[in-house]
Amino acid sequence: MLEQYLVQLEEVSVTPVSLEISGEALIMNKVSFGINRGEWITVIGSNGSGKSTLLKVISGMLRLGVSGKVKRNREKLSTSPIPIVMQQPEAGIIGSTPWEDVVIMLERHGVAAELIQGKIVEVLEAVGLKERMNQPVETLSGGQKQLLAIAGCLAVQAPLLLLDEVTTMLDPSMSIFVLDKVRELHQSGVSIIWITQKLEELREQDRAIVLKEGTIVFDGKAPELFQRKRLSLEESVCESLGFEAPYAVQVAWELEKEGIQLSPLPLTIEQLTEAVVLYDR
């Protein structure tokens, strides 16, 4: 039923508006799935697979050329487009400081003046920018700018965060920092659509959706993406689609060849270390 979802897509296809409708021109082809409240969905796919288009459809920013049904839970989501946090956060930052940027966002959404100051402190604290609220935006790091863009979404109480490869331009340490902050927001009840090409960002509890040429080719729990059939060398879904598995998974696969089966399959170095330590106990 619809009330179980924030957004539900039914047989959604997207055709570039500049082209005549034809099967060969489809950017998305009959995509169907629902986004549950409180869910973390990681969307994976190579360049041109339709990931960003899917996000725009979910957001409501893309309507021309879209066929099928896109349903929203009207009790949780308004009819206004849901903001998307992009690779280049500067495109959506208007204020000269984090404080000013969130003020503008709140004023645009009609928040009462007496509530604005408290809301600013709340959302900037949630993303770790409270101590930098008066710092010039141009002096923030790339990761801090991403967190400011996320704060703007939180300020308008978006129950669904849409993030399009936000760690692509960040160095490894800042990528981890931003991902960890978004994970904290998810734990507080915010639903997340996280688009990435970095499979090492997956976690065991994630729902993973893989797009290929505008079609969903996998939708399931993240560990299932890497499962090889037992007692054989058949490829996992990850391998069959040409993706490089996280290092921890690759090590686990090598151990499987030696007869060492780690369960559950570790996706991170921390999980791999723990699994190996516990194996002989």
C-alpha positions as CSV (number, residue, x, y, z in Angstrom):
1,M,0.0,0.0,0.0
2,L,1.2,3.5,-0.7
3,E,1.2,4.6,2.9
4,Q,4.1,2.2,3.5
5,Y,6.2,4.2,1.1
6,L,7.6,7.7,0.7
7,V,7.8,7.4,-3.1
8,Q,6.7,4.6,-5.4
9,L,7.6,4.2,-9.0
10,E,5.5,2.0,-11.3
11,E,6.7,1.2,-14.8
12,V,8.5,4.5,-15.1
13,S,10.3,5.2,-18.4
14,V,12.1,8.4,-19.4
15,T,12.7,9.6,-23.0
16,P,14.8,12.6,-23.9
17,V,12.3,15.4,-24.8
18,S,14.5,16.4,-27.7
19,L,13.9,13.0,-29.4
20,E,10.9,11.2,-30.8
21,I,9.7,8.5,-28.5
22,S,11.3,5.2,-29.4
23,G,12.6,2.2,-27.4
24,E,16.2,2.9,-28.4
25,A,16.0,6.5,-26.9
26,L,14.9,5.5,-23.4
27,I,17.1,6.7,-20.6
28,M,15.0,4.7,-18.1
29,N,13.0,1.7,-19.1
30,K,10.0,0.5,-17.0
31,V,11.6,1.0,-13.6
32,S,9.4,-0.1,-10.6
33,F,10.3,0.1,-6.9
34,G,9.3,1.7,-3.7
35,I,11.2,3.7,-1.1
36,N,10.3,2.8,2.4
37,R,10.3,5.3,5.3
38,G,13.6,5.1,7.2
39,E,15.3,3.1,4.4
40,W,18.9,3.4,3.1
41,I,19.1,2.7,-0.6
42,T,22.4,2.7,-2.4
43,V,22.0,3.0,-6.2
44,I,25.0,1.7,-8.2
45,G,25.7,1.9,-11.9
46,S,28.3,3.0,-14.4
47,N,28.2,6.4,-16.2
48,G,25.2,6.6,-18.4
49,S,23.2,3.9,-16.6
50,G,20.4,6.3,-15.6
51,K,21.3,7.0,-11.9
52,S,21.0,10.7,-12.0
53,T,17.9,10.6,-14.1
54,L,16.3,8.2,-11.6
55,L,17.1,10.7,-8.8
56,K,15.5,13.6,-10.7
57,V,12.4,11.5,-11.3
58,I,12.2,10.7,-7.5
59,S,12.8,14.4,-6.7
60,G,10.0,15.6,-9.0
61,M,12.4,17.8,-10.9
62,L,12.1,15.8,-14.1
63,R,8.6,15.5,-15.5
64,L,8.9,16.0,-19.3
65,G,9.4,12.8,-21.1
66,V,8.4,10.7,-18.1
67,S,5.8,8.0,-18.5
68,G,4.4,5.6,-15.9
69,K,3.4,6.5,-12.3
70,V,5.4,8.3,-9.6
71,K,3.4,8.3,-6.4
72,R,4.2,10.2,-3.2
73,N,3.0,9.6,0.3
74,R,1.2,12.9,0.7
75,E,1.3,12.7,4.5
76,K,5.1,12.8,4.5
77,L,6.0,14.6,1.3
78,S,4.7,17.8,-0.3
79,T,4.2,18.1,-4.0
80,S,7.3,20.4,-4.2
81,P,10.5,19.0,-5.7
82,I,12.8,17.3,-3.2
83,P,16.2,18.9,-3.3
84,I,19.2,16.9,-4.5
85,V,22.7,17.2,-3.1
86,M,25.0,17.0,-6.1
87,Q,28.7,16.4,-6.7
88,Q,29.3,20.2,-6.9
89,P,27.6,21.6,-3.8
90,E,28.5,25.2,-4.7
91,A,25.8,25.2,-7.3
92,G,23.1,25.1,-4.5
93,I,24.8,27.3,-1.9
94,I,23.5,30.8,-1.9
95,G,24.6,32.4,1.4
96,S,28.1,33.7,2.1
97,T,28.2,31.7,5.4
98,P,26.6,28.5,6.5
99,W,24.3,30.5,8.8
100,E,23.2,32.8,6.0
101,D,22.7,29.9,3.6
102,V,20.3,28.1,5.9
103,V,18.5,31.3,6.7
104,I,17.8,31.8,3.0
105,M,16.6,28.2,2.6
106,L,14.2,28.6,5.6
107,E,12.8,31.9,4.5
108,R,12.2,30.5,1.0
109,H,10.1,27.8,2.6
110,G,8.1,30.1,4.7
111,V,9.4,29.2,8.1
112,A,8.3,31.6,10.8
113,A,11.0,34.2,11.7
114,E,10.9,33.3,15.4
115,L,11.8,29.7,14.6
116,I,14.6,30.3,12.2
117,Q,17.5,30.8,14.7
118,G,16.8,27.6,16.6
119,K,16.4,25.6,13.4
120,I,19.8,26.9,12.1
121,V,21.6,25.8,15.1
122,E,19.8,22.4,15.1
123,V,20.6,21.5,11.5
124,L,24.2,22.8,11.5
125,E,24.9,20.9,14.7
126,A,23.5,17.7,13.0
127,V,26.0,17.9,10.2
128,G,28.9,19.0,12.3
129,L,29.1,22.6,11.2
130,K,27.8,24.5,14.2
131,E,31.2,25.8,15.1
132,R,31.6,27.1,11.5
133,M,28.2,28.8,11.1
134,N,29.8,32.2,10.6
135,Q,32.8,31.1,8.5
136,P,32.9,32.3,4.9
137,V,31.7,29.5,2.6
138,E,34.7,29.8,0.3
139,T,37.0,28.8,3.2
140,L,35.1,25.5,3.8
141,S,36.5,22.3,2.5
142,G,34.7,20.3,-0.2
143,G,33.3,17.9,2.3
144,Q,32.1,20.8,4.6
145,K,30.3,22.3,1.6
146,Q,28.6,19.0,1.0
147,L,27.5,18.9,4.6
148,L,26.2,22.5,4.3
149,A,24.1,21.4,1.2
150,I,22.7,18.5,3.3
151,A,22.0,20.9,6.2
152,G,19.8,22.9,3.8
153,C,17.7,19.9,3.0
154,L,17.4,19.1,6.7
155,A,16.3,22.6,7.5
156,V,13.2,22.3,5.4
157,Q,12.5,18.9,7.1
158,A,13.0,16.8,4.1
159,P,12.2,13.2,5.2
160,L,14.1,11.9,2.2
161,L,17.7,12.9,1.3
162,L,18.8,12.4,-2.3
163,L,22.6,12.4,-2.7
164,D,24.2,12.1,-6.1
165,E,27.8,10.8,-5.9
166,V,28.6,13.4,-3.2
167,T,31.9,11.8,-2.3
168,T,33.3,11.7,-5.9
169,M,35.3,14.9,-5.7
170,L,36.4,14.4,-2.1
171,D,39.7,12.8,-0.8
172,P,39.3,9.5,1.0
173,S,39.3,10.8,4.6
174,M,36.7,13.5,3.8
175,S,34.6,10.9,1.9
176,I,34.5,8.8,5.0
177,F,33.6,11.8,7.2
178,V,30.7,12.8,5.0
179,L,29.4,9.2,4.6
180,D,29.6,8.8,8.4
181,K,27.6,12.0,9.0
182,V,24.9,10.9,6.5
183,R,24.8,7.5,8.3
184,E,24.2,9.3,11.6
185,L,21.3,11.2,9.9
186,H,19.9,7.9,8.7
187,Q,20.0,6.5,12.2
188,S,17.9,9.5,13.3
189,G,15.1,8.4,10.9
190,V,15.9,10.2,7.7
191,S,15.5,8.1,4.5
192,I,18.5,8.1,2.2
193,I,19.0,7.5,-1.5
194,W,22.8,7.4,-1.9
195,I,24.1,7.2,-5.5
196,T,27.7,6.0,-5.9
197,Q,30.2,4.1,-8.0
198,K,32.2,3.3,-4.9
199,L,31.1,-0.2,-3.7
200,E,33.3,0.2,-0.6
201,E,30.6,2.6,0.7
202,L,28.1,-0.2,0.9
203,R,27.1,-1.6,4.3
204,E,25.5,-4.8,5.3
205,Q,22.1,-3.4,6.1
206,D,21.8,-1.3,2.9
207,R,19.4,-2.1,0.2
208,A,21.3,-2.0,-3.1
209,I,19.8,-1.2,-6.5
210,V,21.9,-1.7,-9.6
211,L,21.1,0.1,-12.8
212,K,22.3,-0.9,-16.2
213,E,21.2,0.9,-19.4
214,G,18.2,2.4,-17.6
215,T,16.9,-0.8,-16.1
216,I,17.1,-2.3,-12.6
217,V,19.2,-5.5,-12.8
218,F,19.5,-6.1,-9.1
219,D,17.5,-5.0,-6.1
220,G,18.4,-6.7,-2.8
221,K,20.5,-6.6,0.4
222,A,24.0,-5.4,-0.2
223,P,25.8,-8.7,0.8
224,E,23.7,-10.5,-1.9
225,L,25.5,-8.5,-4.5
226,F,28.7,-10.3,-3.7
227,Q,27.5,-13.8,-3.0
228,R,29.1,-16.5,-5.1
229,K,27.3,-19.9,-5.4
230,R,28.8,-22.3,-3.0
231,L,30.9,-25.2,-4.1
232,S,31.4,-23.5,-7.5
233,L,33.4,-20.7,-9.0
234,E,30.3,-19.0,-10.6
235,E,30.5,-15.2,-10.6
236,S,28.7,-13.0,-8.1
237,V,26.2,-10.4,-9.4
238,C,28.9,-7.8,-8.8
239,E,31.4,-9.6,-11.0
240,S,28.9,-10.4,-13.8
241,L,28.1,-6.7,-14.1
242,G,31.8,-5.7,-14.3
243,F,32.1,-3.9,-10.9
244,E,35.2,-4.2,-8.7
245,A,34.3,-5.6,-5.3
246,P,35.5,-3.9,-2.1
247,Y,38.9,-5.2,-0.9
248,A,37.3,-7.0,2.1
249,V,35.0,-9.0,-0.2
250,Q,37.9,-9.9,-2.5
251,V,39.9,-11.2,0.4
252,A,36.9,-13.2,1.6
253,W,36.6,-14.7,-1.9
254,E,40.2,-15.8,-1.8
255,L,39.7,-17.4,1.6
256,E,36.6,-19.3,0.2
257,K,38.9,-20.9,-2.4
258,E,41.0,-22.2,0.5
259,G,37.9,-23.6,2.1
260,I,37.4,-20.8,4.7
261,Q,33.9,-19.6,4.6
262,L,33.3,-16.3,6.4
263,S,29.7,-15.7,7.4
264,P,28.3,-13.1,7.2
265,L,30.3,-12.0,4.2
266,P,32.4,-9.0,5.3
267,L,32.0,-5.8,3.3
268,T,34.5,-3.6,5.2
269,I,38.0,-4.0,6.5
270,E,36.7,-3.9,10.1
271,Q,34.2,-6.6,9.4
272,L,36.9,-8.7,7.7
273,T,39.3,-8.4,10.7
274,E,36.5,-9.4,13.1
275,A,35.4,-12.3,11.0
276,V,39.0,-13.7,10.7
277,V,39.6,-13.3,14.5
278,L,36.3,-15.1,15.3
279,Y,36.7,-17.9,12.6
280,D,38.7,-20.3,14.7
281,R,36.8,-19.7,18.0
